Amino acid sequence: MITKENISFHELIGLNAAIVKSNNKQKVGFVGKIVDETKYMFTLRTGSCIKKIPKGTARWKFDFNGQTATVEGSELISRPYERIGMKT
């Protein structure tokens, strides 16, 4: 089960995400659903657009199970299958 404490070690595709801080100020406030993930990038569906955003340049807010968690993008830089196998 995903919790605030262990979200960094779970599958993130399908979660709603928002950028709350970024090196690129134009990306702050983007909200969407994660539809794909690579080692360094998230692909977000924001309305009718698809946006690819580097993980490490932003602070991310995730909504899940009625909870919200904020995570530094640098904590998420790894391939999804590598991150899922890590221990908390």
C-alpha positions in Angstrom: 0.0 0.0 0.0 1.3 3.4 -0.9 1.9 5.8 2.0 3.6 9.2 2.4 6.6 7.5 3.8 7.1 4.9 1.0 5.8 6.6 -2.1 9.3 7.0 -3.5 9.5 3.2 -3.8 6.2 2.5 -5.6 4.8 2.5 -9.1 3.9 6.1 -10.0 2.2 5.6 -13.4 -1.5 6.4 -13.0 -1.1 8.8 -10.1 -2.1 12.4 -10.3 0.9 14.7 -9.9 1.6 18.4 -9.7 4.8 20.4 -9.9 5.1 22.6 -6.8 8.7 23.9 -7.4 10.9 23.7 -10.4 14.1 25.2 -11.8 12.0 26.2 -14.8 9.3 28.6 -13.3 7.1 28.0 -16.4 6.5 24.4 -15.3 5.4 25.2 -11.7 1.7 24.5 -11.5 1.5 21.8 -14.1 -1.0 19.2 -13.0 -1.7 15.9 -14.7 -1.7 12.1 -14.6 1.6 10.3 -15.0 1.2 8.1 -18.1 4.8 7.0 -18.6 8.1 7.1 -16.7 11.8 6.7 -17.6 14.9 7.0 -15.5 15.0 10.8 -15.7 11.5 11.8 -17.1 7.8 11.7 -16.3 5.3 12.0 -19.0 2.2 13.8 -17.8 -1.2 14.0 -19.5 -2.4 17.5 -18.7 -5.9 17.9 -20.2 -5.5 17.2 -23.9 -1.7 17.7 -23.9 1.2 15.3 -23.2 4.2 16.9 -21.4 7.6 15.3 -20.7 9.2 16.8 -17.6 12.6 15.9 -16.0 12.2 14.4 -12.6 15.2 15.9 -11.0 14.5 19.6 -11.7 11.2 19.7 -9.8 9.5 19.0 -6.5 6.5 16.8 -7.1 3.1 16.5 -5.3 1.3 13.2 -5.7 -2.3 12.5 -4.8 -3.2 8.9 -3.9 -5.8 7.1 -1.7 -7.1 10.5 -0.4 -3.6 11.5 0.7 -1.0 13.9 -0.6 2.8 13.5 -0.6 5.5 15.9 -1.7 8.8 14.4 -3.0 12.0 16.0 -4.3 12.5 14.8 -7.9 16.1 13.8 -7.1 14.7 11.1 -4.9 12.8 9.6 -7.9 15.7 9.4 -10.3 15.9 5.7 -11.2 14.2 3.3 -13.5 10.7 2.4 -12.2 11.6 -1.2 -11.8 14.8 -0.4 -9.9 13.0 2.0 -7.5 10.2 -0.5 -6.8 12.8 -3.1 -5.7 14.5 -0.8 -3.2 13.9 -1.1 0.5 12.4 1.7 2.5 
